[in-house]
């Protein structure tokens, strides 16, 4: 299966940016905290389900083997495509949004507290999608799950865990030898920072190696013994069976804060 993506960088430079946003990841997890049954619906080739305005079609034109083509449906590569698609899905599901469904680009998360409730919710959501002409990819849809992988983490009954595939990536990551490898490692582990106490303190010395003048990505970096130990500790902590539990606001909560030269953090206990 091939997906065509045109280089629209020149067009994107002169496009007025659409600042419509997708839901924040932490907000999604909060919404799902009390749910027990989940389904994830996948919109087939998401962007292609949005029709282009007639006056905008020519802006998407590209040539291939001596012929000129233009898109009738919204293509990949346009800077405003994600915002346009998110707005469309939010509009279609506006009455149900954040009650039992959250559209996140081409993934539509349906969540409920019981199987019976979930059946009703699915009927409503799929009815709205059908009425709006949104097609689903049956092979990618997941129904009636008690545990789902979403946005890089596993969630089940209010418990959030790091995806095992991601922890395996971290576990097998070799000691960085250049700027590109160090940036790549820090980007990988930064996605999981909320699971590790003192994350900023552990990674601070490694980030310091990337400060200062602009560095070439192939520039060699050498981690001294202390930084190598920090590197190992970060990997060890993220590869433990760590999890985060959504707070129960019906119970007493304790706010614990801490700060160092490298960072500041807080946690609810």
C-alpha positions, 0 to 999 in steps of 0.5 A: 500500500502506497501513500503519496505525499507531495513536498508542499514546503513552498506552499506551506511557507505562504499559508496562513496557519490554522491554530486549531488544536488537537486534545492534549494527551494528559486531558485524554488520559483524564477523560479515560480514567474512569472508563472500563471498556474502550474501542478505537475507530480508525478513519480510512486515509483520514485526510482524503475524506475531506473535500477540497474547496474548488478554488483551492484545488489548483494550489495542490497541483503537482506534475508526474510524467509530463502531466499535471494533477490536482487533488479533489480531497485534502492531501497529506503534507499541507500544514493546515491539514491536521487542524482541518481534520481535527475541526471536522471530527470535533464538529461531527461529534460535538454533542458526544465529545468528552462525554463518551468519545474523543476524536484525535485526528483519525483515531476516534476513542469511544469509552464507557463504564460497562459493556451495555453502555459501550454498545449504545455509545458505539451505535451513536458514534458510528451513526454520526460518522455514517451520516457525515460520510466518514468511512472506517478502516475495519482492519485497524478498528479495535472493539470492546477492549479492557486495555488499549494502546494510545498515544504511546502508552497503555491505559486500563482501569485508570492505570497508565503504563509505558508501552513495552515496545517503547521501553524495549527501544530505550533498553536497547539504545546504545551509548550516544557517540554524536549530537544526533544520537544524543538528541534522539535518545533524549527525545525518546525518553522525554516522552516518558518523563512523567513516569520518572521521579527526578527526571530533569535532574537525571537528564540535566547533565546530558542536555547541558552537552547540547547547549551553547553554539549551534552543533552539527548533528554529526559532531562527536560527543563523549560521555564521562563516567558520571554521564554514562552512569546517568545514561544507565540510570535513565534507562533502568528507571524507564524500563522498570514496570512503572505506572501512573494512576489517575487521582481519585478526587474523592479521597485526600491527596498530598501534593509533594514538590521538589526542586534542584539546579536542573528542574522542578517537579510535583506529584499527587500522592 
